[in-house]
């Protein structure tokens, strides 16, 4: 019961932080992109590019956060630090997962009616996509951390 409470507290903190950070990064990418389109300045392009890379690393880190939380005893800061390190170590794999999930999601949401798409998203899509991502993350954690 104590393990549940400890993981519950950490998971609630992470569940609040992840959408805030992701929203801020997405907003930044959009803002810098619009500024670049309006002015054509190199600064805005560089800022958008750097923020896009940080967003990709953060999304990749989110693949590992919950598995690291239940496997190892870390503070929230250590949890994010370790997840970012794992994300950077497996960046090509994470980008591939992101592209696959985005492409399949685009196909489902653009080829089906909105109601059917939402039903599929809530009943099946989220779990299937997360299974692929979590399976890859578990393999990476096992090979990089647990087997050593």
C-alpha positions as CSV (number, residue, x, y, z in Angstrom):
1,X,0.0,0.0,0.0
2,X,2.9,2.3,0.7
3,X,4.4,1.7,-2.8
4,X,1.0,2.6,-4.3
5,X,0.9,5.9,-2.4
6,X,4.4,6.8,-3.3
7,X,3.9,6.0,-7.0
8,X,0.5,7.7,-6.9
9,X,2.0,11.0,-5.6
10,X,4.8,10.9,-8.2
11,X,2.5,10.0,-11.0
12,X,0.1,12.8,-10.2
13,X,3.0,15.3,-10.2
14,X,4.1,13.9,-13.5
15,X,0.6,13.9,-14.9
16,X,0.3,17.6,-14.1
17,X,3.8,18.5,-15.4
18,X,3.7,16.6,-18.7
19,X,0.8,18.4,-20.2
20,X,2.0,21.8,-19.0
21,X,5.5,21.3,-20.5
22,X,4.1,19.8,-23.7
23,X,1.6,22.6,-24.1
24,X,4.3,25.2,-23.6
25,X,6.7,23.6,-26.1
26,X,3.9,23.2,-28.7
27,X,2.8,26.8,-28.2
28,X,6.5,27.9,-28.6
29,X,7.0,25.9,-31.8
30,X,3.8,27.4,-33.2
31,X,4.7,30.9,-32.1
32,X,8.2,30.8,-33.4
33,X,6.9,29.3,-36.7
34,X,4.4,32.1,-37.1
35,X,7.0,34.7,-36.3
36,X,9.4,33.1,-38.9
37,X,6.7,33.1,-41.5
38,X,5.9,36.8,-40.9
39,X,9.4,38.1,-40.7
40,X,11.6,35.5,-42.3
41,X,14.2,36.1,-39.6
42,X,16.9,33.5,-38.9
43,X,16.4,33.9,-35.2
44,X,12.8,32.7,-35.3
45,X,13.8,29.7,-37.5
46,X,16.6,28.8,-35.1
47,X,14.2,29.2,-32.1
48,X,11.6,27.0,-33.8
49,X,14.1,24.4,-34.7
50,X,15.6,24.2,-31.2
51,X,12.2,24.1,-29.6
52,X,11.1,21.3,-32.0
53,X,14.1,19.2,-31.0
54,X,13.4,19.8,-27.3
55,X,9.8,18.8,-27.9
56,X,10.9,15.6,-29.7
57,X,13.3,14.7,-26.8
58,X,10.5,15.5,-24.2
59,X,8.0,13.3,-26.0
60,X,10.6,10.6,-26.1
61,X,11.3,11.0,-22.4
62,X,7.5,10.6,-21.7
63,X,7.8,7.1,-23.2
64,X,10.1,6.1,-20.2
65,X,8.9,8.2,-17.3
66,X,6.2,5.8,-15.9
67,X,8.3,2.7,-16.4
68,X,11.2,4.3,-14.6
69,X,8.9,5.4,-11.9
70,X,7.8,1.9,-11.0
71,X,11.1,0.2,-11.6
72,X,13.5,2.5,-9.8
73,X,13.2,4.8,-6.7
74,X,13.8,8.3,-7.9
75,X,12.8,11.8,-7.1
76,X,10.7,13.6,-9.7
77,X,13.8,15.6,-10.9
78,X,15.8,12.3,-11.2
79,X,13.0,10.7,-13.0
80,X,12.9,13.4,-15.7
81,X,16.7,13.5,-15.9
82,X,16.9,9.7,-16.4
83,X,14.0,9.7,-18.9
84,X,15.7,12.5,-20.9
85,X,19.0,10.6,-20.9
86,X,17.2,7.4,-22.1
87,X,15.4,9.5,-24.7
88,X,18.6,11.0,-26.0
89,X,20.3,7.5,-26.1
90,X,17.5,6.2,-28.3
91,X,16.5,9.3,-30.2
92,X,16.2,7.6,-33.6
93,X,14.0,4.9,-32.2
94,X,11.8,7.5,-30.4
95,X,11.5,9.6,-33.6
96,X,10.4,6.5,-35.5
97,X,7.8,5.7,-32.8
98,X,6.5,9.3,-33.0
99,X,6.3,9.2,-36.8
100,X,4.5,5.9,-36.8
101,X,2.0,7.0,-34.2
102,X,1.4,10.4,-36.0
103,X,1.0,8.7,-39.4
104,X,-1.4,6.1,-38.2
105,X,-3.3,8.7,-36.2
106,X,-3.5,10.9,-39.2
107,X,-4.8,8.0,-41.3
108,X,-7.5,7.0,-38.7
109,X,-8.7,10.6,-38.1
110,X,-8.7,11.7,-41.7
111,X,-10.2,8.5,-43.3
112,X,-13.1,7.9,-40.8
113,X,-15.9,10.1,-39.6
114,X,-15.3,12.2,-36.5
115,X,-17.5,10.1,-34.2
116,X,-16.1,6.8,-35.4
117,X,-12.5,8.2,-35.0
118,X,-13.2,9.3,-31.4
119,X,-14.7,6.0,-30.5
120,X,-11.8,4.1,-32.0
121,X,-9.4,6.6,-30.2
122,X,-10.9,6.1,-26.8
123,X,-11.6,2.3,-27.0
124,X,-8.7,0.9,-28.9
125,X,-6.3,3.4,-30.4
126,X,-4.7,4.8,-27.2
127,X,-4.0,1.3,-25.8
128,X,-2.6,-0.1,-29.1
129,X,-0.3,2.9,-29.7
130,X,0.8,3.0,-26.1
131,X,1.5,-0.8,-26.2
132,X,3.9,-0.3,-29.1
133,X,5.7,2.6,-27.4
134,X,5.8,0.9,-23.9
135,X,7.1,-2.3,-25.4
136,X,10.0,-0.4,-27.1
137,X,10.7,1.6,-23.9
138,X,10.7,-1.6,-21.7
139,X,13.2,-3.2,-24.1
140,X,15.5,-0.1,-23.9
141,X,15.3,0.1,-20.1
142,X,16.1,-3.6,-19.8
143,X,19.0,-3.4,-22.2
144,X,20.5,-0.2,-20.9
145,X,19.7,-0.3,-17.1
146,X,18.6,-3.7,-15.8
147,X,20.9,-6.0,-17.7
148,X,24.1,-4.1,-16.6
